[in-house]
């Protein structure tokens, strides 16, 4: 996914993958199949009408935080010793303690130059594996639809989905993280754009005249609480995150995201940012800083709590298969963060993909196989 792109799907390359997935799904004889101008693929398979129809979703795009070009993936049997990705670069339990959960498992790793793309190709593979097993073995199933989305990584995927086309009563995203995690909570999310208008004067003659926009942006950033940044927060703590800067003496722009599990708390952070800008402007003597905010998504728990029948369903599946699970509040968002407020309540299930968005990403194949059985059972439930 490419932030700031002006194409329908932010990365035109995603259309190639969408066409490939369209062909793979068509080969399984869905009752309905479509692809929209954003590259979103939707395939419906009719089944037992006495059961509520569900959607199973995964996203085709990958993060732009690390290169995804020319990925060289390989499978290794993890024996507890550090896995060499390239010279001087190792995947080890010292840096990533949860790797010990994969002892004796097959894991997919990179060559250390790119991300792996398991977020969310692992989810796609899990869904397709479960689907092929059901269709090719002619197993009785409920009505379900498979939806592969675009631009999840930049928060636009739900906007590319039409609720009129998606006919399911509820859904599940299969998207990243520990395979034992079920997520019914996400951040409430806002973006904040900080614009600074400076006063550029020749630096040799600027005493008491210049207002350096870059310095004003730095001042604003440093005035926000230092320990409310991602590198200092965990669990349900909120944060401000500066993701991009463009600046010179005359003007500067900073792009932030604001995250909290409570919408009221997120709004408090917004008010604090406004107060900070106002005080700096007063000190400078004119409105140097202007702020622009936009809501991105809300904590999906607000909607999911209204549908205990969904919780009963997935808890029953995990119990039937003898798979322990735990709840994780996602320090991020999923497609379900928006879909749940569009009338499609959608919790998230893990995939066995770890260290997403970076060169140390790996996927546990054994855990993926467990999730195939979970998704398959949901299709039958």
DAMOQUI-V564532 format. One record per residue. N is the residue number from 0. RES is the residue in three letters. D_LAST is the distance of its C-alpha to the last C-alpha in Angstrom with 1 decimal. Layout:
BEGIN
N,RES,D_LAST
N,RES,D_LAST
END
This chain:
BEGIN
0,UNK,33.7
1,UNK,37.3
2,UNK,38.4
3,UNK,40.9
4,UNK,40.2
5,UNK,41.1
6,UNK,38.9
7,UNK,35.7
8,UNK,33.6
9,UNK,35.8
10,UNK,36.1
11,UNK,36.9
12,UNK,35.7
13,UNK,32.1
14,UNK,32.5
15,UNK,33.1
16,UNK,29.8
17,UNK,28.0
18,UNK,29.7
19,UNK,28.6
20,UNK,25.0
21,UNK,25.4
22,UNK,26.8
23,UNK,24.1
24,UNK,21.4
25,UNK,23.6
26,UNK,23.9
27,UNK,20.2
28,UNK,21.0
29,UNK,19.0
30,UNK,19.6
31,UNK,21.2
32,UNK,22.5
33,UNK,25.1
34,UNK,27.0
35,UNK,29.1
36,UNK,32.4
37,UNK,31.0
38,UNK,29.3
39,UNK,25.7
40,UNK,23.5
41,UNK,20.7
42,UNK,18.8
43,UNK,16.5
44,UNK,14.4
45,UNK,13.9
46,UNK,11.2
47,UNK,10.0
48,UNK,12.1
49,UNK,11.0
50,UNK,8.0
51,UNK,9.5
52,UNK,10.2
53,UNK,10.1
54,UNK,12.9
55,UNK,13.2
56,UNK,16.9
57,UNK,19.7
58,UNK,23.4
59,UNK,26.0
60,UNK,29.0
61,UNK,30.5
62,UNK,32.8
63,UNK,36.4
64,UNK,37.5
65,UNK,38.2
66,UNK,39.0
67,UNK,36.3
68,UNK,38.8
69,UNK,39.2
70,UNK,36.6
71,UNK,37.4
72,UNK,34.4
73,UNK,34.6
74,UNK,32.6
75,UNK,34.2
76,UNK,33.5
77,UNK,33.9
78,UNK,36.4
79,UNK,37.3
80,UNK,40.3
81,UNK,40.5
82,UNK,39.2
83,UNK,41.9
84,UNK,40.8
85,UNK,44.4
86,UNK,47.8
87,UNK,47.9
88,UNK,44.2
89,UNK,41.8
90,UNK,38.2
91,UNK,38.7
92,UNK,37.5
93,UNK,40.6
94,UNK,39.5
95,UNK,35.7
96,UNK,35.1
97,UNK,31.3
98,UNK,32.1
99,UNK,32.6
100,UNK,28.9
101,UNK,29.0
102,UNK,31.7
103,UNK,31.3
104,UNK,28.7
105,UNK,29.2
106,UNK,29.5
107,UNK,30.4
108,UNK,33.5
109,UNK,36.0
110,UNK,39.7
111,UNK,40.4
112,UNK,41.4
113,UNK,38.2
114,UNK,34.8
115,UNK,32.1
116,UNK,29.7
117,UNK,26.5
118,UNK,26.0
119,UNK,24.1
120,UNK,24.3
121,UNK,22.3
122,UNK,19.3
123,UNK,20.0
124,UNK,20.3
125,UNK,17.0
126,UNK,15.1
127,UNK,17.4
128,UNK,17.0
129,UNK,13.2
130,UNK,13.7
131,UNK,16.7
132,UNK,15.2
133,UNK,12.5
134,UNK,15.3
135,UNK,18.1
136,UNK,16.6
137,UNK,15.5
138,UNK,12.0
139,UNK,10.1
140,UNK,7.5
141,UNK,7.0
142,UNK,10.2
143,UNK,10.8
144,UNK,14.1
145,UNK,15.8
146,UNK,18.7
147,UNK,21.4
148,UNK,24.0
149,UNK,27.6
150,UNK,29.9
151,UNK,27.4
152,UNK,30.1
153,UNK,32.5
154,UNK,30.2
155,UNK,30.3
156,UNK,26.9
157,UNK,25.4
158,UNK,28.7
159,UNK,28.1
160,UNK,24.9
161,UNK,25.4
162,UNK,23.1
163,UNK,24.2
164,UNK,22.8
165,UNK,19.5
166,UNK,17.7
167,UNK,14.4
168,UNK,14.0
169,UNK,13.4
170,UNK,13.1
171,UNK,13.3
172,UNK,16.5
173,UNK,16.7
174,UNK,20.3
175,UNK,22.7
176,UNK,23.6
177,UNK,22.8
178,UNK,19.5
179,UNK,19.1
180,UNK,19.7
181,UNK,17.4
182,UNK,19.6
183,UNK,19.7
184,UNK,23.4
185,UNK,25.7
186,UNK,29.4
187,UNK,31.1
188,UNK,33.1
189,UNK,36.5
190,UNK,38.9
191,UNK,42.6
192,UNK,45.3
193,UNK,48.7
194,UNK,51.7
195,UNK,55.1
196,UNK,58.4
197,UNK,61.2
198,UNK,64.9
199,UNK,66.0
200,UNK,69.7
201,UNK,71.5
202,UNK,70.9
203,UNK,74.6
204,UNK,75.4
205,UNK,72.3
206,UNK,73.5
207,UNK,72.4
208,UNK,71.0
209,UNK,67.9
210,UNK,64.4
211,UNK,62.3
212,UNK,58.8
213,UNK,57.4
214,UNK,58.9
215,UNK,57.7
216,UNK,54.1
217,UNK,54.5
218,UNK,56.0
219,UNK,53.1
220,UNK,50.6
221,UNK,52.5
222,UNK,52.8
223,UNK,49.1
224,UNK,47.9
225,UNK,48.0
226,UNK,45.4
227,UNK,42.9
228,UNK,42.2
229,UNK,39.1
230,UNK,41.2
231,UNK,41.9
232,UNK,38.7
233,UNK,35.4
234,UNK,32.5
235,UNK,32.7
236,UNK,36.2
237,UNK,37.0
238,UNK,39.2
239,UNK,41.3
240,UNK,41.1
241,UNK,43.8
242,UNK,42.3
243,UNK,45.1
244,UNK,48.9
245,UNK,51.4
246,UNK,54.9
247,UNK,58.7
248,UNK,61.6
249,UNK,61.2
250,UNK,57.5
251,UNK,54.3
252,UNK,50.6
253,UNK,47.9
254,UNK,44.2
255,UNK,42.2
256,UNK,38.7
257,UNK,38.3
258,UNK,35.2
259,UNK,34.2
260,UNK,31.2
261,UNK,33.1
262,UNK,34.2
263,UNK,37.4
264,UNK,38.3
265,UNK,37.8
266,UNK,40.2
267,UNK,42.6
268,UNK,42.7
269,UNK,43.4
270,UNK,46.3
271,UNK,47.7
272,UNK,47.7
273,UNK,49.5
274,UNK,52.0
275,UNK,52.7
276,UNK,53.4
277,UNK,55.6
278,UNK,57.7
279,UNK,58.2
280,UNK,59.2
281,UNK,61.7
282,UNK,63.2
283,UNK,63.6
284,UNK,65.0
285,UNK,62.8
286,UNK,59.2
287,UNK,58.5
288,UNK,54.8
289,UNK,52.3
290,UNK,48.6
291,UNK,45.7
292,UNK,42.2
293,UNK,38.9
294,UNK,35.6
295,UNK,32.9
296,UNK,29.7
297,UNK,28.8
298,UNK,26.8
299,UNK,23.3
300,UNK,22.9
301,UNK,24.9
302,UNK,22.1
303,UNK,19.0
304,UNK,20.7
305,UNK,20.4
306,UNK,16.6
307,UNK,15.7
308,UNK,12.3
309,UNK,11.3
310,UNK,12.9
311,UNK,11.2
312,UNK,7.7
313,UNK,9.1
314,UNK,11.5
315,UNK,9.1
316,UNK,7.8
317,UNK,11.5
318,UNK,12.7
319,UNK,10.8
320,UNK,12.3
321,UNK,15.5
322,UNK,15.9
323,UNK,18.3
324,UNK,18.0
325,UNK,20.4
326,UNK,20.9
327,UNK,23.3
328,UNK,25.2
329,UNK,25.7
330,UNK,29.4
331,UNK,28.8
332,UNK,26.5
333,UNK,23.5
334,UNK,22.5
335,UNK,20.5
336,UNK,23.8
337,UNK,24.9
338,UNK,21.8
339,UNK,20.9
340,UNK,24.3
341,UNK,23.8
342,UNK,21.1
343,UNK,18.1
344,UNK,17.2
345,UNK,16.2
346,UNK,16.2
347,UNK,17.1
348,UNK,15.9
349,UNK,18.8
350,UNK,19.6
351,UNK,22.5
352,UNK,25.2
353,UNK,28.3
354,UNK,31.6
355,UNK,30.4
356,UNK,33.1
357,UNK,35.8
358,UNK,37.4
359,UNK,36.0
360,UNK,32.4
361,UNK,30.4
362,UNK,26.9
363,UNK,25.7
364,UNK,24.3
365,UNK,23.0
366,UNK,21.0
367,UNK,19.7
368,UNK,18.4
369,UNK,16.5
370,UNK,14.9
371,UNK,14.0
372,UNK,11.9
373,UNK,10.2
374,UNK,9.7
375,UNK,8.7
376,UNK,5.8
377,UNK,4.9
378,UNK,5.8
379,UNK,3.8
380,UNK,0.0
END
